[in-house]
Amino acid sequence: MSRLPGISGRDVVKALEKVGYGFDHQRGSHIVLRQAIHPHRRLTIPDHDEVARGTLRAIIRQAGLTVDEFKALL
């Protein structure tokens, strides 16, 4: 299992935008992204300086990506 880097919520958003997710809305310190193509998944990304590794791993899994695919987007 690959080790995840410590990255900010904004960097997670930038990486996910490369695979078809777009900004839907923000409420407080959480950014909600929506997938433009089917299945129109929604992801909630904490807008923190560093996203916890477990949270980041869950976001990657919900996006339908592997850790290595995600790291290639950074």
C-alpha positions in Angstrom: 0.0 0.0 0.0 1.4 3.4 -1.0 2.0 6.1 1.5 -0.1 9.2 1.1 1.6 12.6 1.1 0.3 15.3 3.5 -1.6 17.7 1.2 -4.1 20.5 1.7 -7.8 20.3 0.8 -7.3 22.8 -2.0 -4.6 20.5 -3.6 -7.0 17.6 -3.3 -9.7 19.7 -5.2 -7.2 20.6 -7.9 -6.2 16.9 -8.4 -9.8 15.8 -8.6 -10.8 18.5 -11.1 -8.3 16.8 -13.5 -10.5 13.6 -13.5 -13.9 15.3 -14.1 -15.0 16.7 -10.7 -16.2 20.3 -10.5 -16.9 22.7 -7.7 -20.6 22.4 -6.6 -20.6 24.5 -3.4 -18.9 25.3 -0.2 -20.3 25.4 3.3 -18.0 26.5 6.0 -14.8 24.6 5.8 -16.0 21.9 3.5 -15.9 22.0 -0.3 -18.4 19.8 -2.2 -17.4 18.5 -5.6 -19.7 16.9 -8.1 -18.7 14.6 -11.0 -19.7 16.0 -14.3 -20.3 12.7 -16.0 -22.3 9.6 -14.9 -22.5 8.4 -12.0 -22.5 12.1 -10.8 -20.7 11.3 -7.5 -20.4 14.0 -4.8 -17.4 14.3 -2.6 -16.9 16.5 0.4 -13.4 17.8 0.9 -12.3 19.5 4.1 -10.7 22.8 3.4 -7.8 22.3 5.8 -4.1 23.0 5.6 -3.5 19.2 5.7 -6.1 16.6 5.2 -5.8 13.6 7.5 -4.4 10.5 5.8 -7.4 8.3 6.6 -9.8 11.0 5.4 -7.8 11.4 2.2 -7.8 7.6 1.6 -11.6 7.6 2.0 -12.0 10.5 -0.5 -9.8 8.7 -3.0 -11.8 5.5 -2.6 -15.1 7.4 -3.0 -13.8 9.0 -6.2 -13.2 5.6 -7.7 -9.4 6.0 -7.8 -6.5 4.0 -6.5 -3.8 5.7 -4.3 -1.3 5.5 -7.2 -3.7 7.0 -9.7 -4.4 9.9 -7.3 -0.7 10.5 -6.6 -0.1 10.7 -10.4 -2.6 13.6 -10.5 -0.6 15.7 -8.0 
